[in-house]
Amino acid sequence: MTISMVLIIIAALIAFIWVLMEFRRLRHKIFAVFLIMLIMFFYFSFTYALKEKGLDLKTLPGVIEASKLYYSWMVSLFHNSVAITSNAIKMDWGITNSTAR
């Protein structure tokens, strides 16, 4: 599939979700925005993680390989986020370092 076809499908899916959620106007508006953001996150992270890999998503082995690569990328992203957060927690955030007296 070409990128333009994928974008059309994503746009149609987002429009469908948006119209569906507008029928249940106030109660589900936050849920609709969450779903749209989740779809956009998965689409953009999938394309970023697999760019320049040369995978053929029209075949089953290509889809399986893409799924493995994407899952591996997401796991490493999670582990890196945990490492950054734990390092930020361990830092001394007090006002002990000063240059002027």
N, C-alpha and C positions, 0 to 999 in steps of 0.2 A: 504494500500500500504506500502511496505517496504521502508526503507530509501534509499536502493540502487536503487530501481525502480524510486523513486522521483528524485534522483540525475541524473539518466540516462535521465529522461524526461527534467529536467532543463538543462542538458548539450546539449541535442538535440535542445531545444528551443534556447539556447544561440548560438549554431552553426548555426542554421537556420537564426537567426537575423544577425549574423556576415556575413554569405554568402550573404544574401539579401542586406546588406548595402555595401558590397564590390563591387557590381555592380554599385553603385552610389558613387564611390570611395572617392573623396575628399570632396564633399559637405556634405556628411552625416556621416562621420567618427565619429565626436563628438557625434552625435545623437545616433549612435550604441553603443558607449562606455557608454553613459548615460543610455540607455535602459538596457544594460547588468548589470551595477552597480545597477540600480533600481530593477531588477529581483533578483539579489544576495542579496540586502538589504532586500527585502520582504521575501525571502526564509529563510535567516538566522534569521531575527527578528521573523518570524512566528514560527520557530522551537525553538528559545530561549524562547519566551513568553509562549509557550504551552508545554514545556518539563515537564515531570512528572505530567501531568494533567490526563493522562489515557483516552483521548478522542478517540472515534472511528470515524475516518474520512470517513468510508465507508457508514455511514448512514446519512440521512438528519438531524436528530436532533443533531448528533455529529458535523456535519459541521456548523450548526447554532450556537451551543454552542461555537465552536472554533472561529467562526467569532465574536461573542460577546466578548469573552475573548481577542482576538487580537485587536479589536477596542478599548476596554477599556484600554489595555496595551499601545496602540499608543497614546491615549488621555492623559493618565497619563505621558507618556514620553514627550509629547509636553508641558504639564503644568509644569513639572519639569525643562525642558529647559528654559521656560519663567522665572521661579522663579530664576534659577541660573543666567541668563542673567541680570535680573533686579537687583539682589543683586550685581553683578559685576559692573553694571553701578553706583549704589549708593555708592560704595566704594570710599574712598579718595585715589586717585592714585598719589597725589603730593608727593614731596620730603620734607615732614615735620618731619618724624620720622628719627632721626639720633642717632647713638651711639657714634660716634667720633666727637670731636670738635677741 
